[in-house]
């Protein structure tokens, strides 16, 4: 009986961890609204990252509470904490 209990607990824990992952999407643009192709987006303190496409769009998977770091040559680095929304943080 204890084995079943521990197995169920383990299943619920793994579901909870999986549920915290979010797919974040958005567009990186300059102050005038022009898209920035090739901007780097990295989940802080990890090796998870991506780059924007020709239209400045990106998609990355991360957890609520983690921080995304946006960098582009000639621009100031921006850090944004992931909240519950999944678009345009």
DSSP file (Angstrom, degrees, kcal/mol; ACC not computed):
  #  RESIDUE AA STRUCTURE BP1 BP2  ACC     N-H-->O    O-->H-N    N-H-->O    O-->H-N    TCO  KAPPA ALPHA  PHI   PSI    X-CA   Y-CA   Z-CA
    1    1 A X     >        0   0    0      0, 0.0     4,-2.1     0, 0.0     5,-0.1   0.000 360.0 360.0 360.0 -39.3    0.0    0.0    0.0
    2    2 A X  H  >  +     0   0    0      1,-0.2     4,-2.7     2,-0.2     5,-0.2   0.884 360.0  55.3 -63.6 -37.5    2.9    2.4    0.8
    3    3 A X  H  > S+     0   0    0      1,-0.2     4,-2.3     2,-0.2    -1,-0.2   0.914 107.8  48.2 -62.2 -42.8    4.4    1.7   -2.6
    4    4 A X  H  > S+     0   0    0      2,-0.2     4,-2.6     1,-0.2    -1,-0.2   0.911 111.3  51.3 -62.8 -42.8    1.2    2.7   -4.4
    5    5 A X  H  X S+     0   0    0     -4,-2.1     4,-2.4     1,-0.2    -2,-0.2   0.935 112.2  45.3 -60.5 -47.6    1.0    5.9   -2.2
    6    6 A X  H  X S+     0   0    0     -4,-2.7     4,-2.4     1,-0.2    -1,-0.2   0.870 111.8  52.7 -65.5 -36.8    4.6    6.9   -3.1
    7    7 A X  H  X S+     0   0    0     -4,-2.3     4,-2.1    -5,-0.2    -1,-0.2   0.924 110.4  47.3 -64.2 -44.3    4.0    6.1   -6.8
    8    8 A X  H  X S+     0   0    0     -4,-2.6     4,-2.4     2,-0.2    -2,-0.2   0.909 111.5  51.1 -63.5 -41.9    0.9    8.3   -6.9
    9    9 A X  H  X S+     0   0    0     -4,-2.4     4,-2.3     1,-0.2    -2,-0.2   0.920 109.7  50.2 -60.6 -43.3    2.8   11.1   -5.1
   10   10 A X  H  X S+     0   0    0     -4,-2.4     4,-2.2     1,-0.2    -1,-0.2   0.893 109.5  51.3 -62.8 -40.5    5.6   10.9   -7.6
   11   11 A X  H  X S+     0   0    0     -4,-2.1     4,-1.9     1,-0.2    -1,-0.2   0.922 110.9  47.8 -62.7 -44.2    3.1   11.1  -10.5
   12   12 A X  H  X S+     0   0    0     -4,-2.4     4,-2.2     1,-0.2    -2,-0.2   0.884 110.5  52.0 -66.1 -37.9    1.5   14.2   -9.1
   13   13 A X  H  X S+     0   0    0     -4,-2.3     4,-2.2     1,-0.2    -1,-0.2   0.916 109.9  48.2 -64.1 -42.6    4.8   15.8   -8.5
   14   14 A X  H  X S+     0   0    0     -4,-2.2     4,-2.0     1,-0.2    -1,-0.2   0.848 111.0  51.5 -69.1 -32.0    6.0   15.2  -12.0
   15   15 A X  H  X S+     0   0    0     -4,-1.9     4,-2.2     2,-0.2    -1,-0.2   0.896 109.4  50.6 -67.4 -39.4    2.6   16.6  -13.3
   16   16 A X  H  X S+     0   0    0     -4,-2.2     4,-0.9     2,-0.2    -2,-0.2   0.905 110.4  48.5 -65.8 -41.6    3.1   19.7  -11.3
   17   17 A X  H >< S+     0   0    0     -4,-2.2     3,-0.6     1,-0.2     4,-0.5   0.918 113.2  47.8 -64.0 -43.6    6.6   20.3  -12.5
   18   18 A X  H >< S+     0   0    0     -4,-2.0     3,-1.2     1,-0.2    -2,-0.2   0.878 106.3  57.9 -64.1 -38.5    5.4   19.8  -16.1
   19   19 A X  H 3< S+     0   0    0     -4,-2.2    -1,-0.2     1,-0.3    -2,-0.2   0.730  97.2  62.8 -67.1 -21.7    2.5   22.1  -15.7
   20   20 A X  T << S+     0   0    0     -4,-0.9    44,-1.2    -3,-0.6    -1,-0.3   0.686  81.3  97.6 -78.8 -17.4    4.8   25.0  -14.6
   21   21 A X  E <   -A   63   0A   0     -3,-1.2     2,-0.4    -4,-0.5    42,-0.2  -0.515  56.5-172.2 -71.5 137.0    6.5   25.1  -18.0
   22   22 A X  E     -A   62   0A   0     40,-3.6    40,-2.5    -2,-0.2     2,-0.7  -0.960  25.9-129.5-129.8 147.9    5.1   27.7  -20.4
   23   23 A X  E     -A   61   0A   0     -2,-0.4     2,-0.5    38,-0.2    38,-0.2  -0.891  28.8-158.3 -95.0 116.2    5.7   28.5  -24.0
   24   24 A X  E     +A   60   0A   0     36,-3.8    36,-2.5    -2,-0.7     2,-0.3  -0.822  13.6 178.7 -98.4 130.2    6.5   32.2  -24.2
   25   25 A X  E     +Ab  59  87A   0     61,-2.6    63,-2.1    -2,-0.5     2,-0.3  -0.930  15.5 122.0-128.1 155.1    6.0   34.0  -27.5
   26   26 A X  E     -A   58   0A   0     32,-1.6    32,-2.3    -2,-0.3     2,-0.4  -0.985  49.2 -93.6 177.5-172.2    6.5   37.6  -28.5
   27   27 A X  E     -A   57   0A   0     -2,-0.3     2,-0.5    30,-0.2    30,-0.2  -0.996  21.9-146.3-131.2 133.7    8.1   40.1  -30.7
   28   28 A X        +     0   0    0     28,-2.9     8,-2.6    -2,-0.4     2,-0.3  -0.886  32.4 161.2 -99.8 127.0   11.3   42.1  -30.0
   29   29 A X  B     -C   35   0B   0     -2,-0.5     6,-0.2     6,-0.3     2,-0.1  -0.927  35.2-111.4-141.1 164.4   11.3   45.6  -31.5
   30   30 A X    >   -     0   0    0      4,-2.5     3,-1.8    -2,-0.3     6,-0.0  -0.192  50.7 -82.4 -85.8-175.1   13.1   48.9  -31.1
   31   31 A X  T 3  S+     0   0    0      1,-0.3    -1,-0.1     2,-0.1    -2,-0.0   0.764 130.3  51.8 -62.8 -25.8   11.6   52.1  -29.7
   32   32 A X  T 3  S-     0   0    0      2,-0.1    -1,-0.3     1,-0.0     0, 0.0   0.449 121.3-105.4 -91.3   0.9   10.0   53.0  -33.1
   33   33 A X  S <  S+     0   0    0     -3,-1.8     2,-0.3     1,-0.3    -2,-0.1   0.465  71.1 143.6  93.4   1.6    8.4   49.6  -33.4
   34   34 A X        -     0   0    0      1,-0.1    -4,-2.5    -5,-0.0    -1,-0.3  -0.588  54.3-112.4 -76.1 134.9   10.7   48.1  -36.0
   35   35 A X  B     -C   29   0B   0     -2,-0.3     2,-0.7    -6,-0.2    -6,-0.3  -0.317  19.1-138.7 -67.7 149.9   11.3   44.3  -35.4
   36   36 A X    >   -     0   0    0     -8,-2.6     3,-1.1    20,-0.1     2,-0.2  -0.845  16.6-158.6-111.6  94.2   14.8   43.2  -34.4
   37   37 A X  T 3  S+     0   0    0     -2,-0.7    16,-0.2    17,-0.3    17,-0.2  -0.496  76.2  24.3 -70.8 139.2   15.8   40.0  -36.3
   38   38 A X  T 3  S+     0   0    0     14,-1.3    -1,-0.2    15,-0.3     2,-0.1   0.582  80.1 152.3  85.2  10.4   18.5   38.0  -34.7
   39   39 A X    <   -     0   0    0     -3,-1.1    13,-1.9    14,-0.2     2,-0.4  -0.487  42.9-124.5 -69.6 145.4   18.0   39.3  -31.1
   40   40 A X  E     -DE  51  71C   0     31,-2.7    31,-2.5    11,-0.2     2,-0.4  -0.774  24.0-172.7 -96.6 136.1   19.0   36.7  -28.5
   41   41 A X  E     +DE  50  70C   0      9,-2.7     9,-2.6    -2,-0.4     2,-0.4  -0.993  11.4 174.5-127.0 122.5   16.6   35.5  -25.8
   42   42 A X  E     -DE  49  69C   0     27,-2.1    27,-3.0    -2,-0.4     2,-0.6  -0.977  36.4-120.7-130.1 140.4   18.1   33.3  -23.0
   43   43 A X  E >   - E   0  68C   0      5,-2.6     3,-1.5    -2,-0.4     5,-0.3  -0.733  51.5-105.3 -76.3 119.4   16.6   31.9  -19.8
   44   44 A X  T 3  S+     0   0    0     23,-3.2    23,-0.2    -2,-0.6     3,-0.1  -0.128  97.9   8.7 -54.1 137.1   18.8   33.4  -17.2
   45   45 A X  T 3  S+     0   0    0      1,-0.3    -1,-0.3     2,-0.0     2,-0.3   0.704 116.2  86.5  64.5  24.3   21.4   31.0  -15.6
   46   46 A X  S <  S-     0   0    0     -3,-1.5    -1,-0.3     2,-0.2     0, 0.0  -0.824  82.4-121.1-135.3 177.5   20.6   28.2  -18.1
   47   47 A X  S    S+     0   0    0     -2,-0.3     2,-0.5    -3,-0.1    -3,-0.1   0.195  75.3 116.9-103.2  14.1   21.7   27.2  -21.5
   48   48 A X        +     0   0    0     -5,-0.3    -5,-2.6    -4,-0.0     2,-0.3  -0.714  40.1 135.4 -85.1 125.2   18.1   27.5  -22.9
   49   49 A X  E     -D   42   0C   0     -2,-0.5     2,-0.3    -7,-0.2    -7,-0.2  -0.979  28.9-172.1-161.0 171.4   17.9   30.2  -25.6
   50   50 A X  E     -D   41   0C   0     -9,-2.6    -9,-2.7    -2,-0.3     2,-0.3  -0.925  19.0-125.2-155.7 175.5   16.6   31.2  -29.0
   51   51 A X  E     -D   40   0C   0     -2,-0.3     8,-0.2   -11,-0.2   -11,-0.2  -0.935  29.9-104.7-128.4 155.2   16.8   34.0  -31.5
   52   52 A X        -     0   0    0    -13,-1.9   -14,-1.3    -2,-0.3     6,-0.2  -0.457  34.7-125.5 -75.6 152.0   14.2   36.1  -33.1
   53   53 A X    >   -     0   0    0      4,-2.3     3,-2.1   -16,-0.2   -15,-0.3  -0.086  45.2 -73.8 -82.7-170.1   13.2   35.5  -36.7
   54   54 A X  T 3  S+     0   0    0      1,-0.3   -17,-0.3   -17,-0.2    -2,-0.1   0.790 135.2  48.1 -58.2 -30.3   13.2   38.0  -39.6
   55   55 A X  T 3  S-     0   0    0    -19,-0.1    -1,-0.3     2,-0.1   -19,-0.1   0.287 120.9-105.0 -95.3   8.9   10.1   39.6  -38.2
   56   56 A X  S <  S+     0   0    0     -3,-2.1   -28,-2.9     1,-0.3     2,-0.2   0.556  74.0 142.5  82.0   7.6   11.4   39.8  -34.6
   57   57 A X  E     +A   27   0A   0    -30,-0.2    -4,-2.3   -22,-0.1     2,-0.3  -0.540  24.1 178.3 -85.6 148.4    9.2   36.9  -33.4
   58   58 A X  E     -A   26   0A   0    -32,-2.3   -32,-1.6    -6,-0.2     2,-0.3  -0.963  18.1-163.2-143.5 161.5   10.4   34.4  -30.9
   59   59 A X  E     +A   25   0A   0     -2,-0.3     2,-0.3    -8,-0.2   -34,-0.2  -0.968  19.1 163.4-145.3 130.6    9.2   31.3  -29.0
   60   60 A X  E     -A   24   0A   0    -36,-2.5   -36,-3.8    -2,-0.3     2,-0.5  -0.994  30.3-131.1-148.2 147.9   10.9   29.8  -25.9
   61   61 A X  E     +A   23   0A   0     -2,-0.3     2,-0.3   -38,-0.2   -38,-0.2  -0.883  42.7 138.2-104.8 129.6    9.9   27.4  -23.2
   62   62 A X  E     -A   22   0A   0    -40,-2.5   -40,-3.6    -2,-0.5     2,-0.3  -0.933  46.2 -95.2-156.7 175.3   10.5   28.3  -19.5
   63   63 A X  E >   -A   21   0A   0     -2,-0.3     3,-2.0   -42,-0.2    19,-0.3  -0.699  43.5 -93.4-102.2 152.7    8.9   28.2  -16.1
   64   64 A X  T 3  S+     0   0    0    -44,-1.2    19,-0.2    -2,-0.3     3,-0.1  -0.406 114.3  30.5 -58.3 134.5    6.9   30.9  -14.3
   65   65 A X  T 3  S+     0   0    0     17,-2.4    -1,-0.2     1,-0.4    18,-0.1   0.106  92.7 114.8  98.7 -21.4    9.4   32.9  -12.1
   66   66 A X    <   -     0   0    0     -3,-2.0    16,-3.1    17,-0.1     2,-0.4  -0.315  64.2-121.7 -75.0 167.5   12.4   32.4  -14.4
   67   67 A X  E     - F   0  81C   0     14,-0.2   -23,-3.2   -23,-0.2     2,-0.4  -0.936  12.2-147.9-117.4 132.1   13.9   35.5  -16.1
   68   68 A X  E     -EF  43  80C   0     12,-3.1    12,-2.5    -2,-0.4     2,-0.5  -0.832  11.1-152.4 -95.3 135.9   14.3   36.0  -19.8
   69   69 A X  E     -EF  42  79C   0    -27,-3.0   -27,-2.1    -2,-0.4     2,-0.5  -0.947   7.3-161.7-112.1 120.5   17.4   38.0  -20.9
   70   70 A X  E     +EF  41  78C   0      8,-3.5     8,-2.3    -2,-0.5     2,-0.3  -0.892  14.4 174.2-105.2 124.4   17.0   39.9  -24.2
   71   71 A X  E     +E   40   0C   0    -31,-2.5   -31,-2.7    -2,-0.5     2,-0.3  -0.973   9.7 167.2-131.8 148.0   20.2   41.1  -25.9
   72   72 A X    >   -     0   0    0      3,-0.4     3,-2.4    -2,-0.3   -33,-0.1  -0.948  46.0 -94.7-155.8 136.4   20.9   42.7  -29.3
   73   73 A X  T 3  S+     0   0    0     -2,-0.3     3,-0.1     1,-0.3    -2,-0.0  -0.274 111.4  13.6 -57.2 128.8   24.1   44.4  -30.5
   74   74 A X  T 3  S+     0   0    0      1,-0.3     2,-0.3     0, 0.0    -1,-0.3   0.417 111.2  96.1  87.2  -1.6   24.0   48.1  -29.9
   75   75 A X  S <  S-     0   0    0     -3,-2.4    -3,-0.4   -45,-0.0    -1,-0.3  -0.845  81.4 -98.5-120.0 157.3   21.0   47.9  -27.5
   76   76 A X        -     0   0    0     -2,-0.3     2,-0.2    -3,-0.1    -6,-0.0  -0.485  43.5-108.9 -70.6 140.1   20.7   47.8  -23.7
   77   77 A X        -     0   0    0     -2,-0.2     2,-0.4    -6,-0.1    -6,-0.2  -0.505  35.5-158.6 -69.8 137.0   20.2   44.3  -22.3
   78   78 A X  E     -F   70   0C   0     -8,-2.3    -8,-3.5    -2,-0.2     2,-0.4  -0.966   6.9-161.6-122.5 136.2   16.6   43.8  -20.9
   79   79 A X  E     -F   69   0C   0     -2,-0.4     2,-0.4   -10,-0.2   -10,-0.2  -0.966   8.5-175.7-117.0 133.7   15.5   41.2  -18.3
   80   80 A X  E     -F   68   0C   0    -12,-2.5   -12,-3.1    -2,-0.4     2,-0.3  -0.996  20.3-134.7-131.2 128.7   11.9   40.2  -17.9
   81   81 A X  E     -F   67   0C   0     -2,-0.4     2,-0.4   -14,-0.2   -14,-0.2  -0.635  27.7-117.7 -81.3 137.7   10.5   37.9  -15.2
   82   82 A X        +     0   0    0    -16,-3.1   -17,-2.4    -2,-0.3     2,-0.1  -0.626  38.5 175.8 -79.4 125.3    8.0   35.3  -16.5
   83   83 A X        -     0   0    0     -2,-0.4   -17,-0.1     2,-0.3    -1,-0.1  -0.134  52.1 -70.0-107.1-153.4    4.6   35.7  -15.0
   84   84 A X  S    S+     0   0    0     -2,-0.1     2,-0.1   -20,-0.1   -20,-0.1   0.722 106.0  86.3 -81.5 -20.3    1.4   33.7  -15.7
   85   85 A X        -     0   0    0      1,-0.1    -2,-0.3     2,-0.0     4,-0.1  -0.395  62.3-155.9 -76.2 161.4    0.8   35.2  -19.2
   86   86 A X        +     0   0    0      1,-0.1   -61,-2.6   -62,-0.1     2,-0.4   0.372  65.6  66.5-119.3   2.1    2.6   33.6  -22.2
   87   87 A X  B    S-b   25   0A   0    -63,-0.2   -61,-0.2     1,-0.2    -1,-0.1  -0.983 103.2  -5.6-132.3 138.9    2.8   36.4  -24.7
   88   88 A X              0   0    0    -63,-2.1    -1,-0.2    -2,-0.4   -62,-0.1   0.918 360.0 360.0  51.8  58.8    4.6   39.7  -24.8
   89   89 A X              0   0    0    -64,-0.2    -1,-0.1    -3,-0.1    -8,-0.1   0.487 360.0 360.0 -75.8 360.0    6.1   39.7  -21.4
